[in-house]
Amino acid sequence: MLYASSLYRDDESLRRSGVEDNPEDLCDIVAEILADAVETRLQRTLGHAYRPRNAHLTRVRGQIDILETTTRQLLSRGLVACRFTELSLDNPRNRLMRTALAVAAGRVRSQPLADRCRNLADTLVQAGVSPRPVGRSEVSGVVLGRNDVADVSAVDAAKLILAMDIPTEDDGSGHRWAASREVTELRQLYETAVRGFYRATLTAPWRVLRHDKQLLWSTSDETGRVPQILPEMRADVVLETSERRIVVETKFADALEPNQNGVVQLAPGHIFQLYACIQSQHEQDSLAATAEGVLLYPTVGEHLDESVTIQGHRYRFLTVDLAGSTADIRAALAAVTEDRIDEPEDTHA
């Protein structure tokens, strides 16, 4: 969850804090970042945002709700039902901060920090922010623009605080934002975490391409409907330098599984998908001819690191032991960009 967060990618002080090696301190560190950001925002002014409102007014504002006005006979009382938008401090962005502060106050280990978060949450309510906890759907709609730079740290820290509960076998949850155990959401979390790790840790000359970048087929002699019926290809993570391209496919599944004959092997569908991504890129650019492919699996207590060259392209099959130490997890992820395996020595030379 730390690697998947925008805060880890953008806040260099968090990456230098050593929190990965002391995960029990994570909540306190993120709560402190959140509290600092909210205090800074309060010293200036909280962000306003437009919100929709419905009201019975003595004059027209925005659009008239004719049905509401007629059924309630508002005109006889000198009123009209209106729908309009207004600038307000009580918006999803500020409610997100207040909710996260309230949650952090009950979870941090430091009592002074808990009191600080609780006081800041009360201050936001006094400023006009609703005490109603924000919901997931509202948070997904919190989008910051170019003029909202001052809110970036606070929003990123707030999202991480609310998403920080880890799924367990125990009954109950820390708060109503407890992490989902749905496989689809966990698969997305794993993919986002891998991408976030590379964005935060890789330095020049490496760059991480945007995850929605479409890989184009190298086609010729196509008939009219081919562009419409060919499926789209979008790699989970693409890493590049001026000399190398690595296409990484994250698979939230067992790395090895028995086939119908009981032989343990990689899933054929995973291999074929990665093969298609690599081979289809020929003649696209200079990096396509030597592009590399990686299948990256999460595992617990197992290890796999194998590679093979097929038709001039290196394919690698790696696992990340999520039960391992922070150093082991980082090393497994960093291994993706290691140089190509040297050619075996010629024993007859």
TISE-955737 format. One record per residue (C-alpha): x, y, z; residue number from 0. Coordinates in pm, whole numbers, plus 50000, padded with zeros to 5 digits. Example, Ala and Ser with C-alpha at 12.3 -4.5 7.8 and 13.67 -1.06 7.14 Angstrom:
! residues 2
+-------+-------+-------+-----+
:    px :    py :    pz :   n :
+-------+-------+-------+-----+
: 51230 : 49550 : 50780 :   0 :
: 51367 : 49894 : 50714 :   1 :
+-------+-------+-------+-----+
! end
This chain:
! residues 349
+-------+-------+-------+-----+
:    px :    py :    pz :   n :
+-------+-------+-------+-----+
: 50000 : 50000 : 50000 :   0 :
: 50294 : 50231 : 50066 :   1 :
: 50444 : 50164 : 49722 :   2 :
: 50103 : 50207 : 49557 :   3 :
: 50044 : 50548 : 49714 :   4 :
: 50112 : 50878 : 49540 :   5 :
: 50265 : 51004 : 49865 :   6 :
: 50554 : 50755 : 49844 :   7 :
: 50625 : 50859 : 49487 :   8 :
: 50614 : 51235 : 49550 :   9 :
: 50742 : 51280 : 49908 :  10 :
: 51116 : 51228 : 49917 :  11 :
: 51130 : 51273 : 50296 :  12 :
: 50901 : 50969 : 50336 :  13 :
: 51129 : 50755 : 50121 :  14 :
: 51432 : 50865 : 50326 :  15 :
: 51261 : 50803 : 50661 :  16 :
: 51335 : 50430 : 50663 :  17 :
: 50968 : 50356 : 50721 :  18 :
: 50987 : 50048 : 50497 :  19 :
: 51209 : 49879 : 50754 :  20 :
: 50982 : 49988 : 51042 :  21 :
: 50626 : 49950 : 50912 :  22 :
: 50483 : 49996 : 51264 :  23 :
: 50592 : 50361 : 51238 :  24 :
: 50418 : 50413 : 50903 :  25 :
: 50088 : 50540 : 51042 :  26 :
: 50259 : 50795 : 51269 :  27 :
: 50485 : 50922 : 50991 :  28 :
: 50201 : 50959 : 50739 :  29 :
: 49977 : 51118 : 51005 :  30 :
: 50250 : 51372 : 51077 :  31 :
: 50282 : 51454 : 50707 :  32 :
: 49903 : 51495 : 50691 :  33 :
: 49894 : 51717 : 51000 :  34 :
: 50178 : 51938 : 50870 :  35 :
: 50006 : 51977 : 50532 :  36 :
: 49668 : 52062 : 50685 :  37 :
: 49823 : 52314 : 50924 :  38 :
: 50001 : 52482 : 50633 :  39 :
: 49672 : 52493 : 50442 :  40 :
: 49489 : 52647 : 50739 :  41 :
: 49753 : 52919 : 50770 :  42 :
: 49659 : 53031 : 50419 :  43 :
: 49307 : 52926 : 50329 :  44 :
: 49128 : 52599 : 50280 :  45 :
: 49051 : 52500 : 49924 :  46 :
: 48706 : 52593 : 49799 :  47 :
: 48518 : 52388 : 49543 :  48 :
: 48184 : 52409 : 49369 :  49 :
: 47913 : 52181 : 49502 :  50 :
: 47555 : 52130 : 49379 :  51 :
: 47272 : 52260 : 49595 :  52 :
: 46892 : 52255 : 49595 :  53 :
: 46707 : 52528 : 49783 :  54 :
: 46376 : 52716 : 49803 :  55 :
: 46461 : 53081 : 49737 :  56 :
: 46277 : 53411 : 49703 :  57 :
: 46455 : 53480 : 49374 :  58 :
: 46576 : 53265 : 49087 :  59 :
: 46928 : 53129 : 49112 :  60 :
: 47065 : 52878 : 48863 :  61 :
: 46795 : 52652 : 48719 :  62 :
: 46431 : 52638 : 48828 :  63 :
: 46304 : 52300 : 48945 :  64 :
: 45957 : 52327 : 48793 :  65 :
: 45827 : 51997 : 48934 :  66 :
: 45937 : 52081 : 49289 :  67 :
: 45799 : 52435 : 49261 :  68 :
: 45461 : 52316 : 49132 :  69 :
: 45401 : 52015 : 49358 :  70 :
: 45486 : 52210 : 49674 :  71 :
: 45296 : 52522 : 49555 :  72 :
: 45596 : 52738 : 49635 :  73 :
: 45490 : 53032 : 49418 :  74 :
: 45191 : 53096 : 49647 :  75 :
: 45440 : 53155 : 49928 :  76 :
: 45671 : 53369 : 49718 :  77 :
: 45932 : 53096 : 49675 :  78 :
: 46084 : 52904 : 49386 :  79 :
: 46280 : 52576 : 49390 :  80 :
: 46625 : 52622 : 49236 :  81 :
: 46922 : 52401 : 49148 :  82 :
: 47260 : 52576 : 49149 :  83 :
: 47628 : 52540 : 49240 :  84 :
: 47818 : 52740 : 49498 :  85 :
: 48172 : 52766 : 49627 :  86 :
: 48204 : 52591 : 49960 :  87 :
: 48460 : 52466 : 50210 :  88 :
: 48239 : 52161 : 50266 :  89 :
: 48366 : 51966 : 49968 :  90 :
: 48499 : 51609 : 49922 :  91 :
: 48861 : 51725 : 49936 :  92 :
: 48831 : 51888 : 50279 :  93 :
: 48604 : 51612 : 50412 :  94 :
: 48870 : 51362 : 50303 :  95 :
: 49130 : 51545 : 50513 :  96 :
: 48896 : 51567 : 50814 :  97 :
: 48803 : 51199 : 50795 :  98 :
: 49168 : 51094 : 50769 :  99 :
: 49264 : 51313 : 51065 : 100 :
: 48988 : 51157 : 51276 : 101 :
: 49097 : 50806 : 51178 : 102 :
: 49465 : 50885 : 51242 : 103 :
: 49382 : 51022 : 51589 : 104 :
: 49258 : 50679 : 51689 : 105 :
: 49542 : 50480 : 51533 : 106 :
: 49874 : 50658 : 51591 : 107 :
: 50094 : 50544 : 51879 : 108 :
: 50205 : 50894 : 51982 : 109 :
: 49951 : 51059 : 52213 : 110 :
: 50064 : 51417 : 52131 : 111 :
: 50024 : 51338 : 51760 : 112 :
: 49679 : 51187 : 51825 : 113 :
: 49572 : 51505 : 52008 : 114 :
: 49712 : 51717 : 51727 : 115 :
: 49515 : 51524 : 51461 : 116 :
: 49198 : 51538 : 51669 : 117 :
: 49231 : 51914 : 51719 : 118 :
: 49290 : 51972 : 51348 : 119 :
: 48981 : 51765 : 51263 : 120 :
: 48776 : 51982 : 51502 : 121 :
: 48926 : 52297 : 51348 : 122 :
: 48811 : 52188 : 51002 : 123 :
: 48458 : 52131 : 51135 : 124 :
: 48458 : 52476 : 51295 : 125 :
: 48568 : 52623 : 50960 : 126 :
: 48261 : 52475 : 50792 : 127 :
: 48365 : 52125 : 50684 : 128 :
: 48099 : 51863 : 50752 : 129 :
: 48185 : 51602 : 51019 : 130 :
: 48021 : 51335 : 50801 : 131 :
: 48287 : 51074 : 50710 : 132 :
: 48376 : 51075 : 50343 : 133 :
: 48290 : 50769 : 50133 : 134 :
: 48499 : 50578 : 49879 : 135 :
: 48295 : 50705 : 49585 : 136 :
: 48351 : 51065 : 49694 : 137 :
: 48725 : 51013 : 49729 : 138 :
: 48750 : 50869 : 49379 : 139 :
: 48606 : 51198 : 49256 : 140 :
: 48873 : 51409 : 49427 : 141 :
: 49085 : 51526 : 49136 : 142 :
: 49347 : 51794 : 49183 : 143 :
: 49424 : 52042 : 48908 : 144 :
: 49725 : 52257 : 48833 : 145 :
: 49607 : 52521 : 49081 : 146 :
: 49571 : 52273 : 49367 : 147 :
: 49939 : 52205 : 49433 : 148 :
: 49902 : 52313 : 49795 : 149 :
: 49662 : 52026 : 49862 : 150 :
: 49864 : 51745 : 49702 : 151 :
: 50052 : 51628 : 50014 : 152 :
: 49743 : 51647 : 50236 : 153 :
: 49524 : 51456 : 49991 : 154 :
: 49787 : 51188 : 49921 : 155 :
: 49856 : 51137 : 50292 : 156 :
: 49484 : 51124 : 50371 : 157 :
: 49422 : 50857 : 50108 : 158 :
: 49708 : 50645 : 50242 : 159 :
: 49584 : 50677 : 50601 : 160 :
: 49238 : 50556 : 50503 : 161 :
: 49369 : 50268 : 50291 : 162 :
: 49626 : 50144 : 50539 : 163 :
: 49434 : 49859 : 50703 : 164 :
: 49571 : 49522 : 50588 : 165 :
: 49337 : 49228 : 50520 : 166 :
: 49368 : 48955 : 50787 : 167 :
: 49182 : 48646 : 50903 : 168 :
: 49070 : 48827 : 51220 : 169 :
: 48711 : 48938 : 51277 : 170 :
: 48629 : 49308 : 51261 : 171 :
: 48829 : 49593 : 51113 : 172 :
: 49006 : 49905 : 51227 : 173 :
: 48762 : 50135 : 51051 : 174 :
: 48506 : 50124 : 50776 : 175 :
: 48775 : 50176 : 50510 : 176 :
: 48938 : 49840 : 50583 : 177 :
: 49117 : 49704 : 50278 : 178 :
: 48918 : 49482 : 50049 : 179 :
: 49002 : 49115 : 50009 : 180 :
: 48845 : 49098 : 49665 : 181 :
: 49095 : 48939 : 49426 : 182 :
: 49030 : 49204 : 49160 : 183 :
: 49116 : 49488 : 49398 : 184 :
: 49420 : 49307 : 49537 : 185 :
: 49543 : 49242 : 49183 : 186 :
: 49507 : 49612 : 49104 : 187 :
: 49684 : 49704 : 49428 : 188 :
: 49977 : 49475 : 49344 : 189 :
: 50009 : 49618 : 48993 : 190 :
: 49990 : 49977 : 49120 : 191 :
: 50247 : 49904 : 49391 : 192 :
: 50497 : 49761 : 49143 : 193 :
: 50453 : 50060 : 48913 : 194 :
: 50476 : 50301 : 49206 : 195 :
: 50799 : 50141 : 49328 : 196 :
: 50969 : 50190 : 48993 : 197 :
: 50844 : 50547 : 48956 : 198 :
: 50981 : 50637 : 49298 : 199 :
: 51313 : 50453 : 49290 : 200 :
: 51437 : 50432 : 48932 : 201 :
: 51674 : 50710 : 48833 : 202 :
: 51809 : 50828 : 48500 : 203 :
: 51855 : 50689 : 48243 : 204 :
: 51551 : 50475 : 48334 : 205 :
: 51201 : 50607 : 48284 : 206 :
: 50860 : 50452 : 48351 : 207 :
: 50607 : 50494 : 48072 : 208 :
: 50250 : 50577 : 48163 : 209 :
: 50054 : 50262 : 48241 : 210 :
: 49772 : 50328 : 47993 : 211 :
: 50013 : 50343 : 47698 : 212 :
: 49880 : 50120 : 47422 : 213 :
: 50118 : 49885 : 47243 : 214 :
: 50048 : 49892 : 46871 : 215 :
: 50051 : 49593 : 46641 : 216 :
: 50299 : 49592 : 46353 : 217 :
: 50060 : 49521 : 46068 : 218 :
: 50060 : 49521 : 45690 : 219 :
: 49816 : 49428 : 45414 : 220 :
: 49527 : 49469 : 45657 : 221 :
: 49168 : 49459 : 45536 : 222 :
: 48905 : 49713 : 45633 : 223 :
: 48786 : 49578 : 45970 : 224 :
: 49121 : 49466 : 46109 : 225 :
: 49187 : 49787 : 46313 : 226 :
: 48850 : 49744 : 46485 : 227 :
: 48864 : 49370 : 46558 : 228 :
: 49227 : 49338 : 46673 : 229 :
: 49237 : 49345 : 47056 : 230 :
: 49418 : 49625 : 47235 : 231 :
: 49746 : 49555 : 47412 : 232 :
: 49835 : 49752 : 47724 : 233 :
: 50133 : 49643 : 47932 : 234 :
: 50117 : 49676 : 48310 : 235 :
: 50458 : 49845 : 48333 : 236 :
: 50707 : 49949 : 48063 : 237 :
: 51059 : 50053 : 48166 : 238 :
: 51293 : 50217 : 47916 : 239 :
: 51636 : 50364 : 47865 : 240 :
: 51786 : 50479 : 47539 : 241 :
: 51912 : 50122 : 47486 : 242 :
: 51667 : 49889 : 47663 : 243 :
: 51294 : 49833 : 47689 : 244 :
: 51147 : 49599 : 47951 : 245 :
: 50779 : 49505 : 47939 : 246 :
: 50666 : 49389 : 48284 : 247 :
: 50343 : 49195 : 48330 : 248 :
: 50231 : 49160 : 48691 : 249 :
: 50033 : 48843 : 48756 : 250 :
: 49844 : 48806 : 49084 : 251 :
: 49840 : 48428 : 49059 : 252 :
: 50054 : 48124 : 49129 : 253 :
: 50378 : 48135 : 48933 : 254 :
: 50378 : 47760 : 48874 : 255 :
: 50079 : 47530 : 48850 : 256 :
: 50027 : 47169 : 48736 : 257 :
: 49888 : 47114 : 48388 : 258 :
: 49640 : 46842 : 48295 : 259 :
: 49919 : 46584 : 48307 : 260 :
: 50036 : 46693 : 48651 : 261 :
: 50349 : 46865 : 48518 : 262 :
: 50425 : 47190 : 48706 : 263 :
: 50481 : 47479 : 48465 : 264 :
: 50411 : 47844 : 48398 : 265 :
: 50057 : 47928 : 48294 : 266 :
: 50044 : 47910 : 47912 : 267 :
: 49812 : 48210 : 47891 : 268 :
: 50065 : 48430 : 48073 : 269 :
: 50347 : 48324 : 47843 : 270 :
: 50142 : 48373 : 47526 : 271 :
: 50028 : 48719 : 47639 : 272 :
: 50382 : 48838 : 47712 : 273 :
: 50512 : 48680 : 47391 : 274 :
: 50247 : 48864 : 47190 : 275 :
: 50336 : 49196 : 47356 : 276 :
: 50703 : 49156 : 47270 : 277 :
: 50683 : 49004 : 46921 : 278 :
: 50409 : 49239 : 46802 : 279 :
: 50635 : 49541 : 46849 : 280 :
: 50883 : 49455 : 46573 : 281 :
: 50956 : 49744 : 46336 : 282 :
: 50788 : 49993 : 46573 : 283 :
: 51118 : 50152 : 46677 : 284 :
: 51482 : 50073 : 46741 : 285 :
: 51416 : 49925 : 47088 : 286 :
: 51153 : 49678 : 46966 : 287 :
: 51406 : 49435 : 46818 : 288 :
: 51571 : 49373 : 47157 : 289 :
: 51277 : 49432 : 47392 : 290 :
: 51269 : 49216 : 47704 : 291 :
: 50968 : 49064 : 47882 : 292 :
: 50918 : 48991 : 48252 : 293 :
: 50644 : 48800 : 48432 : 294 :
: 50639 : 48918 : 48794 : 295 :
: 50446 : 48704 : 49042 : 296 :
: 50377 : 48762 : 49412 : 297 :
: 50440 : 48463 : 49637 : 298 :
: 50481 : 48363 : 50001 : 299 :
: 50790 : 48163 : 50093 : 300 :
: 50874 : 48054 : 49738 : 301 :
: 51137 : 48173 : 49493 : 302 :
: 51157 : 48169 : 49116 : 303 :
: 51410 : 48347 : 48897 : 304 :
: 51449 : 48191 : 48555 : 305 :
: 51518 : 48336 : 48213 : 306 :
: 51534 : 48230 : 47851 : 307 :
: 51602 : 48391 : 47515 : 308 :
: 51337 : 48326 : 47251 : 309 :
: 51386 : 48458 : 46898 : 310 :
: 51636 : 48716 : 47018 : 311 :
: 51429 : 48844 : 47311 : 312 :
: 51505 : 48778 : 47675 : 313 :
: 51213 : 48654 : 47886 : 314 :
: 51237 : 48641 : 48262 : 315 :
: 51009 : 48481 : 48523 : 316 :
: 51042 : 48629 : 48872 : 317 :
: 50864 : 48605 : 49205 : 318 :
: 50841 : 48861 : 49487 : 319 :
: 50814 : 48700 : 49831 : 320 :
: 50565 : 48925 : 50011 : 321 :
: 50645 : 48749 : 50339 : 322 :
: 51011 : 48842 : 50308 : 323 :
: 51196 : 49137 : 50453 : 324 :
: 51179 : 49484 : 50304 : 325 :
: 51530 : 49441 : 50167 : 326 :
: 51434 : 49115 : 49995 : 327 :
: 51121 : 49266 : 49839 : 328 :
: 51314 : 49568 : 49712 : 329 :
: 51590 : 49344 : 49576 : 330 :
: 51339 : 49127 : 49390 : 331 :
: 51173 : 49429 : 49230 : 332 :
: 51507 : 49591 : 49148 : 333 :
: 51626 : 49268 : 48983 : 334 :
: 51395 : 49339 : 48689 : 335 :
: 51634 : 49602 : 48554 : 336 :
: 51953 : 49406 : 48607 : 337 :
: 52175 : 49371 : 48302 : 338 :
: 52125 : 49084 : 48066 : 339 :
: 52268 : 48751 : 48174 : 340 :
: 52611 : 48703 : 48021 : 341 :
: 52650 : 48446 : 47749 : 342 :
: 52797 : 48115 : 47874 : 343 :
: 53167 : 48083 : 47828 : 344 :
: 53294 : 47878 : 47535 : 345 :
: 53458 : 47580 : 47708 : 346 :
: 53630 : 47475 : 47381 : 347 :
: 53812 : 47804 : 47336 : 348 :
+-------+-------+-------+-----+
! end
